[in-house]
Each structure stands twice: as structure tokens, then as C-alpha cells.
Amino acid sequence: MKINWKVRLQHKQFWVSLIALLLVLANQIAGIFYFDITIYNYQVTAVSETVLSILGLLGIIIDPTTKGASDSVNALKYNKPKDDEK
């Protein structure tokens, strides 16, 4: 797996999705140890986690090596994933 971390780490969506997923993970781990870190009440926490999960999902969908939320011009032309070994 070849990942251009230098470019990826400079992309805003990457950080938004990473932080969102880490917040959801922290709340789940706290729940395992019976530590209550709910924000206001259970419903607000559930909605917050859903929003954070959606942000995390967007971070997976978005190509952080291109500017904005769209794919590169070359990636839009692919019919199947590019095989870098050829």
C-alpha cells in the first residue's frame, strides 16, 4: 500500500475525519470502563456521534491528495483501480 502521507496530512478533510473518528472511539472506550462522558444527555451524545461518524465516512470517501472534495482529473477517467505495478 503506497500512501503519500506528506500530502494527506496537509488536507483538511483528513484531519476532520481523523479527529471525528478518534472522538467516537474515545467515547466508546470510556463506555467500556463505565466512565460517562456524555455531552449533555444520551440523545445529544448519540446525534453527535452520528454526525462525527458521517464526517469520518466522508474522510474515507474524499481523496485527500486532491484539492477539495472531488477526485483528480486522472482518477475520474479510471474504469477500475489503477494498478501501479504495470
C-alpha positions in Angstrom: 0.0 0.0 0.0 1.6 3.2 -1.2 0.2 6.3 0.6 1.5 9.9 0.1 1.4 10.8 3.8 3.0 14.2 3.2 0.1 15.3 1.0 -2.5 13.5 3.0 -1.5 15.1 6.3 -1.9 18.6 4.7 -5.5 18.0 3.8 -8.2 19.5 6.0 -10.8 16.7 5.4 -8.2 14.1 6.6 -7.9 15.8 9.9 -11.6 16.4 10.3 -12.3 12.7 9.7 -9.5 11.5 11.9 -10.5 13.7 14.8 -14.1 12.8 14.4 -13.3 9.1 14.5 -11.0 9.5 17.5 -13.7 11.3 19.4 -16.2 8.5 18.8 -13.6 5.9 19.7 -12.8 7.7 23.0 -16.5 7.7 23.9 -16.8 4.0 23.2 -13.7 3.1 25.2 -14.9 5.3 28.1 -18.2 3.3 27.9 -16.3 0.0 28.2 -14.8 1.2 31.5 -18.2 2.6 32.7 -16.9 6.2 32.6 -19.7 8.5 31.5 -18.6 11.3 29.2 -21.9 12.2 27.6 -22.1 15.7 26.3 -25.5 16.8 27.6 -27.7 13.8 27.6 -27.8 10.4 25.9 -29.8 11.7 22.8 -27.4 14.6 22.2 -24.4 12.3 22.5 -26.0 9.8 20.1 -26.7 12.5 17.5 -23.1 13.9 18.0 -21.6 10.5 17.4 -23.7 10.0 14.3 -22.5 13.3 12.9 -18.9 12.5 13.8 -19.2 9.1 12.1 -20.6 10.7 8.9 -17.6 13.1 8.9 -15.3 10.1 9.3 -17.0 8.4 6.4 -16.5 11.5 4.2 -12.9 11.4 5.1 -12.7 7.9 3.7 -14.6 8.8 0.5 -12.7 12.0 -0.2 -9.3 11.7 -1.9 -7.1 13.8 0.3 -4.4 14.0 -2.4 -6.5 16.4 -4.4 -7.8 19.9 -3.6 -11.5 20.0 -2.5 -13.8 17.1 -2.3 -13.6 15.8 -5.9 -11.3 13.3 -7.5 -8.4 14.2 -9.7 -8.9 14.5 -13.5 -7.0 11.3 -14.0 -8.9 9.4 -11.3 -12.2 10.4 -12.9 -11.1 8.6 -16.1 -10.4 5.3 -14.4 -12.8 2.4 -15.1 -11.1 0.3 -12.4 -8.5 1.0 -9.7 -5.1 1.9 -11.1 -2.5 -0.9 -10.9 0.8 0.9 -10.1 2.9 -2.2 -10.7 2.2 -2.2 -14.5 
